[in-house]
Amino acid sequence: MKATAVRWFPLIRCGYGVALLGVPGLLLRLAGRSRDGRARDAARVLGARQLAQAALTAPRPSATTLALGAEVDLAHALSMLALAVTDRRCRRLGYADAVVATAFAAAGVFAARRVHPAPVLPRAQRPLARVVCLRDTIAARVAALTIPPPIRHELGTLPGRGLEG
């Protein structure tokens, strides 16, 4: 996965989130679930989460934010596996969503390992750089609590370390 693929990753997540918000019934039917209101509402909530995660990752993705996103996706995959095991009516849907979440988690890990330091932005774009720096600082502090030290060291994420440049 090259640097351009790292940029496409949030856009793919955004497209999935828009699909979950816009046509949840279609996606539920594809996953083998009827269009009941509860499942549709859950799909829309998941779509909103996907959009929020894409929005946080899209501007100049960092290894830390991508790794934390992979953790969120992995937790979602595990929760969907638990749903599939405990509720027969949602078994196919749970497995299907677990596969999608696992794919997003794997893509996030690969993207985190391949992200390059961002270049210094021109003066007109520096407010964006401040927001991205704040996002990365918060992400690094969360990563210090949730990502095991050997993986954190490999990704180059240190608590309190902001954006390079």
C-alpha positions as CSV (number, residue, x, y, z in Angstrom):
1,M,0.0,0.0,0.0
2,K,1.6,3.2,-1.1
3,A,1.1,6.7,0.3
4,T,-1.8,7.3,-2.2
5,A,-3.5,4.2,-0.9
6,V,-3.3,5.6,2.6
7,R,-5.2,8.7,1.4
8,W,-7.9,6.5,-0.3
9,F,-8.5,4.5,2.9
10,P,-10.6,7.2,4.7
11,L,-12.5,7.8,1.5
12,I,-13.5,4.1,1.2
13,R,-14.6,4.2,4.9
14,C,-16.6,7.4,4.1
15,G,-18.3,5.7,1.2
16,Y,-19.2,2.7,3.4
17,G,-20.6,5.1,6.1
18,V,-22.6,7.0,3.5
19,A,-24.1,3.7,2.2
20,L,-25.0,2.6,5.7
21,L,-26.7,5.9,6.4
22,G,-28.4,6.2,3.0
23,V,-29.4,2.7,2.1
24,P,-29.2,0.5,5.2
25,G,-32.0,-1.8,4.1
26,L,-30.1,-2.8,0.9
27,L,-26.9,-3.6,2.8
28,L,-28.9,-5.5,5.5
29,R,-30.6,-7.6,2.7
30,L,-27.2,-8.3,1.2
31,A,-26.0,-9.5,4.6
32,G,-29.1,-11.7,5.0
33,R,-31.1,-9.7,7.4
34,S,-34.6,-8.4,6.9
35,R,-35.3,-4.6,7.0
36,D,-36.6,-4.4,10.5
37,G,-36.4,-1.0,12.1
38,R,-34.0,-1.9,14.9
39,A,-31.4,-3.4,12.5
40,R,-31.8,-0.4,10.2
41,D,-31.2,2.0,13.1
42,A,-28.1,0.1,14.2
43,A,-26.8,0.2,10.6
44,R,-27.3,4.0,10.6
45,V,-25.4,4.4,13.9
46,L,-22.6,2.3,12.5
47,G,-22.6,4.5,9.4
48,A,-22.3,7.6,11.5
49,R,-19.4,6.1,13.3
50,Q,-17.7,5.2,10.0
51,L,-18.1,8.8,8.8
52,A,-16.8,10.2,12.1
53,Q,-13.8,7.9,11.9
54,A,-13.2,8.8,8.3
55,A,-13.4,12.5,9.1
56,L,-10.8,12.1,11.9
57,T,-8.5,10.1,9.8
58,A,-8.8,11.9,6.4
59,P,-6.8,15.1,6.9
60,R,-3.1,14.0,6.8
61,P,-3.5,10.6,8.4
62,S,-0.9,9.7,11.1
63,A,0.2,6.3,12.2
64,T,-1.3,6.8,15.6
65,T,-4.8,7.7,14.4
66,L,-4.8,4.9,11.8
67,A,-3.7,2.4,14.5
68,L,-6.4,3.6,16.9
69,G,-8.9,3.3,14.2
70,A,-7.8,-0.3,13.6
71,E,-8.4,-0.9,17.3
72,V,-11.9,0.4,17.1
73,D,-12.6,-1.7,14.0
74,L,-11.2,-4.8,15.8
75,A,-13.4,-4.2,18.8
76,H,-16.3,-3.8,16.5
77,A,-15.4,-7.1,14.7
78,L,-15.2,-8.9,18.1
79,S,-18.6,-7.5,19.2
80,M,-20.2,-8.7,15.9
81,L,-18.7,-12.2,16.4
82,A,-20.2,-12.2,19.9
83,L,-23.6,-11.2,18.4
84,A,-23.3,-13.9,15.8
85,V,-22.6,-16.6,18.4
86,T,-25.3,-15.5,20.8
87,D,-28.2,-14.6,18.5
88,R,-29.2,-17.1,15.8
89,R,-31.4,-14.5,14.0
90,C,-28.4,-12.2,13.6
91,R,-25.8,-14.9,12.9
92,R,-25.2,-14.2,9.1
93,L,-25.4,-10.4,9.7
94,G,-22.9,-10.6,12.6
95,Y,-20.4,-12.7,10.6
96,A,-20.7,-10.4,7.6
97,D,-20.2,-7.3,9.6
98,A,-17.3,-8.9,11.5
99,V,-15.6,-9.7,8.1
100,V,-16.0,-6.0,7.0
101,A,-14.7,-4.7,10.3
102,T,-11.8,-7.1,10.2
103,A,-10.9,-5.9,6.7
104,F,-11.0,-2.3,7.9
105,A,-8.8,-3.2,10.9
106,A,-6.3,-4.9,8.7
107,A,-6.3,-2.1,6.2
108,G,-5.8,0.4,9.0
109,V,-2.8,-1.5,10.4
110,F,-1.2,-1.7,7.0
111,A,-1.9,2.0,6.4
112,A,-0.4,2.9,9.8
113,R,2.8,1.1,8.9
114,R,3.1,2.9,5.6
115,V,2.1,6.5,6.4
116,H,4.8,9.0,5.7
117,P,5.5,12.2,7.8
118,A,3.4,15.0,6.4
119,P,5.2,18.0,4.7
120,V,5.0,21.4,6.3
121,L,1.9,23.2,5.1
122,P,1.8,26.7,3.6
123,R,0.8,29.5,5.9
124,A,-2.7,29.5,4.6
125,Q,-3.3,25.9,5.7
126,R,-1.7,26.2,9.1
127,P,-5.0,26.3,11.0
128,L,-5.7,22.8,9.6
129,A,-2.2,21.8,10.8
130,R,-3.0,22.9,14.3
131,V,-6.2,20.8,14.3
132,V,-4.3,17.8,12.9
133,C,-1.6,18.3,15.5
134,L,-4.2,18.4,18.3
135,R,-5.8,15.3,16.9
136,D,-2.5,13.5,16.8
137,T,-1.5,14.5,20.3
138,I,-4.8,13.2,21.7
139,A,-4.5,10.1,19.7
140,A,-0.9,9.5,20.9
141,R,-2.1,9.8,24.5
142,V,-4.9,7.4,23.9
143,A,-2.5,5.1,22.1
144,A,-0.2,5.1,25.2
145,L,-3.0,3.6,27.1
146,T,-4.4,1.1,24.6
147,I,-1.6,0.0,22.1
148,P,1.0,-2.3,23.5
149,P,4.5,-0.7,23.8
150,P,6.3,-2.9,21.2
151,I,3.7,-2.0,18.5
152,R,3.6,1.6,19.6
153,H,7.4,1.8,19.3
154,E,7.3,0.2,15.8
155,L,4.7,2.7,14.6
156,G,6.8,5.6,16.1
157,T,3.9,6.8,18.3
158,L,5.0,8.4,21.6
159,P,2.7,9.9,24.2
160,G,2.4,13.7,23.7
161,R,4.3,13.8,20.5
162,G,2.5,16.0,18.0
163,L,2.7,16.2,14.2
164,E,6.1,16.5,12.7
165,G,6.8,19.8,10.9
